[in-house]
Amino acid sequence: MFDLRVRKNGRPLLVGHRGSLETAPENTMLAFQSARDGGADILELDVQLTSDNQVVVFHDVSLELKTGVPGTISMHSAEFLRGLDVGRYFGATYVGARMPFLDEVLAWAKGCIPLMIELKHGPVFNPALDAAVVGLIADHRMEEEVVLISADQFALQRVKQLNPHLATSFIFSGRLINPLALVDGLDVDSFSPRTDLLTQEEVERIHAAGYACSPGGFWWDYPRLIGWGVDTISSNNPAAIRWPDIMPAEPSP
């Protein structure tokens, strides 16, 4: 089981958000390569299920913004989706970029960089997605190299039922009196709260209960969050992270 609490050179792990979405079309092999080259410790990506039960890497509910094609992933076959251009929206240099299958991302990442895979449920809730992802991870023997995350507790529950050795993290958004109550009866290994709604007290409570704290979102005050002891930080461009600049200052003697 992959442990998000493992620190690297005394610092939290650096997650490449959708690969490196500022430098290449998000959730493409180009973005993953850019993030890995830029120093990411983990790559975050989003997966959905096609109409013919193939797992593809794509974030949005609608295809329209990234491809110009109406509809959703679940409405189309893998063959159709593979033919779509998911790079043109980002710039002329990236015309022709294709939507990767999870299978090929796992093969590329194995032994090189861990993956944080978000199970994208809603408005379609298909348990077959979770089973397919767990099956692919097993096929590649990567149980020690992945973390599965989701805002869908049913999905995370299914993951643990299928393979209790897979690490999971629950995504949530809110200012909560007791965040631990969210996972009462749910077997997870980490919490993934929104950074702009996170507090030091919440980080401490999550850690005290034995969970990792792996926040997400688009707002990052790195020195503050690192000072609170979060276990991962995320970046849309991992190469832009300069650790000496974002580590909190040492207290004066």
C-alpha positions as CSV (number, residue, x, y, z in Angstrom):
1,M,0.0,0.0,0.0
2,F,1.3,3.4,-0.9
3,D,1.8,5.7,2.1
4,L,1.2,9.4,1.4
5,R,2.8,10.3,4.7
6,V,6.3,9.3,3.5
7,R,8.3,12.5,3.3
8,K,11.1,13.3,0.8
9,N,14.2,15.1,2.1
10,G,12.1,16.4,5.0
11,R,9.4,17.8,2.8
12,P,5.9,16.7,1.8
13,L,5.4,14.9,-1.5
14,L,4.8,17.0,-4.6
15,V,1.7,16.1,-6.7
16,G,1.5,17.1,-10.4
17,H,-2.2,18.2,-10.8
18,R,-3.6,16.5,-13.9
19,G,0.1,16.1,-14.8
20,S,1.3,19.6,-15.4
21,L,-1.8,21.4,-16.7
22,E,-0.1,24.8,-17.1
23,T,2.6,23.5,-19.4
24,A,0.7,20.9,-21.5
25,P,-2.8,19.7,-22.2
26,E,-4.1,18.3,-18.9
27,N,-4.3,14.5,-18.4
28,T,-2.3,13.7,-21.5
29,M,1.0,11.8,-21.8
30,L,2.6,15.2,-22.6
31,A,1.4,16.6,-19.3
32,F,2.5,13.5,-17.3
33,Q,6.0,13.6,-18.9
34,S,6.3,17.3,-18.2
35,A,5.3,16.8,-14.6
36,R,7.8,13.9,-14.1
37,D,10.6,15.9,-15.7
38,G,9.6,18.9,-13.5
39,G,10.2,17.0,-10.3
40,A,6.7,15.7,-9.3
41,D,6.8,12.9,-6.8
42,I,3.2,11.7,-7.7
43,L,1.0,12.3,-10.8
44,E,-2.7,13.1,-10.2
45,L,-5.1,12.1,-13.0
46,D,-8.8,11.6,-13.6
47,V,-10.5,8.5,-15.0
48,Q,-13.9,7.8,-16.5
49,L,-15.5,4.8,-18.2
50,T,-16.4,4.7,-21.9
51,S,-19.6,3.2,-23.2
52,D,-17.7,0.0,-23.9
53,N,-16.2,-0.2,-20.4
54,Q,-12.7,1.1,-21.2
55,V,-11.0,3.3,-18.7
56,V,-9.8,6.6,-20.2
57,V,-8.0,9.6,-18.6
58,F,-10.2,12.7,-18.8
59,H,-11.4,15.3,-16.2
60,D,-14.5,17.1,-17.4
61,V,-18.0,15.9,-17.3
62,S,-18.6,17.4,-20.8
63,L,-16.3,16.8,-23.8
64,E,-17.1,20.1,-25.3
65,L,-14.5,22.4,-23.8
66,K,-11.5,20.2,-24.5
67,T,-12.6,18.6,-27.8
68,G,-15.4,20.6,-29.3
69,V,-17.6,17.5,-29.4
70,P,-20.8,17.4,-27.4
71,G,-21.7,14.7,-24.9
72,T,-19.9,12.8,-22.1
73,I,-17.3,10.1,-21.9
74,S,-19.9,7.5,-21.0
75,M,-21.8,8.2,-24.2
76,H,-19.0,7.2,-26.6
77,S,-16.8,4.2,-27.3
78,A,-13.1,4.1,-26.6
79,E,-12.3,4.0,-30.3
80,F,-14.3,7.2,-30.9
81,L,-12.8,9.0,-28.0
82,R,-9.3,7.9,-28.9
83,G,-9.7,9.7,-32.2
84,L,-10.5,13.1,-30.6
85,D,-8.0,15.9,-30.4
86,V,-7.5,16.9,-26.8
87,G,-4.5,19.2,-27.4
88,R,-5.9,21.8,-29.9
89,Y,-7.6,23.8,-27.1
90,F,-4.3,24.3,-25.4
91,G,-2.4,25.6,-28.4
92,A,-1.3,24.9,-32.0
93,T,1.8,23.1,-30.8
94,Y,-0.3,20.4,-29.2
95,V,-2.7,19.6,-32.0
96,G,-3.2,15.9,-32.3
97,A,-2.7,15.0,-28.6
98,R,-4.9,12.0,-27.7
99,M,-6.8,10.9,-24.7
100,P,-4.8,8.2,-23.0
101,F,-6.1,4.9,-21.6
102,L,-5.4,4.2,-18.0
103,D,-3.7,1.0,-19.1
104,E,-1.0,2.8,-21.0
105,V,-0.4,5.3,-18.2
106,L,0.1,2.5,-15.7
107,A,2.5,0.8,-18.0
108,W,4.5,4.0,-18.5
109,A,4.5,5.0,-14.8
110,K,5.3,1.5,-13.3
111,G,8.5,1.6,-11.4
112,C,9.1,5.3,-12.3
113,I,6.5,7.5,-10.5
114,P,3.4,6.8,-8.3
115,L,-0.1,7.7,-9.5
116,M,-3.0,9.4,-7.7
117,I,-6.0,8.3,-9.6
118,E,-9.3,10.1,-9.1
119,L,-12.4,8.0,-9.8
120,K,-14.7,10.5,-11.5
121,H,-18.3,9.7,-10.6
122,G,-21.3,11.9,-11.2
123,P,-23.7,12.5,-12.8
124,V,-23.1,8.9,-13.9
125,F,-22.4,6.5,-11.1
126,N,-21.2,3.2,-12.6
127,P,-19.6,0.7,-10.2
128,A,-17.9,-0.9,-13.3
129,L,-15.4,2.0,-13.3
130,D,-14.1,1.1,-9.9
131,A,-13.8,-2.6,-10.7
132,A,-12.1,-1.9,-14.0
133,V,-9.5,0.4,-12.4
134,V,-8.7,-2.0,-9.6
135,G,-8.4,-4.8,-12.2
136,L,-5.9,-2.8,-14.3
137,I,-3.8,-2.0,-11.2
138,A,-3.7,-5.7,-10.4
139,D,-2.8,-6.5,-14.0
140,H,0.2,-4.2,-13.7
141,R,1.0,-5.3,-10.2
142,M,1.0,-1.7,-9.0
143,E,-0.8,-1.9,-5.7
144,E,2.2,-0.3,-4.0
145,E,2.4,2.6,-6.5
146,V,-1.1,4.1,-6.6
147,V,-3.6,6.0,-4.4
148,L,-7.3,6.0,-5.5
149,I,-9.2,9.2,-4.5
150,S,-12.8,10.2,-5.0
151,A,-15.6,12.3,-3.6
152,D,-17.8,9.3,-3.9
153,Q,-17.7,7.2,-0.7
154,F,-19.5,4.3,-2.4
155,A,-16.6,4.1,-4.9
156,L,-14.0,4.1,-2.2
157,Q,-15.9,1.4,-0.3
158,R,-16.0,-0.8,-3.4
159,V,-12.2,-0.3,-3.9
160,K,-11.4,-1.6,-0.4
161,Q,-13.8,-4.5,-0.9
162,L,-12.1,-5.4,-4.1
163,N,-8.6,-4.9,-2.8
164,P,-8.1,-3.8,0.8
165,H,-4.4,-3.3,0.1
166,L,-5.0,-0.3,-2.1
167,A,-4.6,3.2,-0.6
168,T,-7.6,5.5,-0.8
169,S,-8.3,9.1,0.0
170,F,-11.7,10.8,0.5
171,I,-12.2,14.2,-1.3
172,F,-14.4,16.7,0.5
173,S,-15.2,20.4,0.5
174,G,-16.5,22.2,3.6
175,R,-15.7,23.7,7.0
176,L,-16.6,20.9,9.3
177,I,-16.9,20.7,13.1
178,N,-15.7,17.1,12.9
179,P,-14.2,15.9,9.6
180,L,-13.6,12.5,11.0
181,A,-17.3,11.9,11.2
182,L,-17.3,11.9,7.4
183,V,-15.6,8.5,7.3
184,D,-17.3,6.8,10.1
185,G,-17.7,3.2,8.9
186,L,-15.6,3.9,5.8
187,D,-12.1,2.3,5.4
188,V,-9.8,5.0,4.0
189,D,-6.2,6.0,4.5
190,S,-6.2,9.7,3.8
191,F,-8.3,12.8,3.7
192,S,-8.2,15.2,0.7
193,P,-9.8,18.5,1.8
194,R,-9.9,21.8,-0.1
195,T,-6.9,23.9,0.7
196,D,-8.9,27.2,1.0
197,L,-11.2,25.6,3.6
198,L,-8.5,23.8,5.6
199,T,-7.2,24.8,9.0
200,Q,-4.2,23.8,11.1
201,E,-6.6,22.3,13.7
202,E,-8.2,20.1,11.0
203,V,-4.8,18.9,9.8
204,E,-3.8,18.0,13.4
205,R,-7.1,16.1,14.0
206,I,-6.7,14.1,10.8
207,H,-3.2,13.2,11.7
208,A,-4.1,12.3,15.3
209,A,-6.6,9.9,14.0
210,G,-4.0,8.1,11.9
211,Y,-4.9,9.4,8.5
212,A,-2.7,11.3,5.9
213,C,-3.8,14.8,4.9
214,S,-3.5,15.2,1.2
215,P,-5.3,18.4,0.3
216,G,-6.2,19.6,-3.2
217,G,-7.6,22.6,-5.0
218,F,-6.4,25.6,-6.9
219,W,-5.5,27.9,-3.9
220,W,-2.1,27.2,-2.4
221,D,-0.3,29.1,0.4
222,Y,2.6,26.6,0.4
223,P,4.6,27.9,3.4
224,R,1.5,28.0,5.6
225,L,0.3,24.5,4.6
226,I,3.7,22.9,4.8
227,G,4.0,24.5,8.3
228,W,0.8,22.9,9.2
229,G,2.3,19.5,8.3
230,V,0.2,18.5,5.3
231,D,1.5,15.3,3.7
232,T,1.3,16.5,0.0
233,I,1.2,19.7,-1.9
234,S,-0.1,20.0,-5.4
235,S,1.0,22.1,-8.4
236,N,-0.3,22.8,-11.9
237,N,3.4,23.2,-12.9
238,P,5.7,21.1,-10.7
239,A,8.8,22.5,-12.4
240,A,7.9,26.0,-11.0
241,I,8.2,24.8,-7.4
242,R,11.3,26.0,-5.6
243,W,11.5,24.3,-2.3
244,P,13.8,26.8,-0.5
245,D,11.3,29.5,-1.4
246,I,8.2,27.7,-0.1
247,M,9.4,25.9,3.0
248,P,8.4,27.7,6.2
249,A,11.1,29.7,7.9
250,E,12.8,28.0,10.8
251,P,11.9,29.5,14.2
252,S,14.5,31.8,15.6
253,P,16.7,30.2,18.4
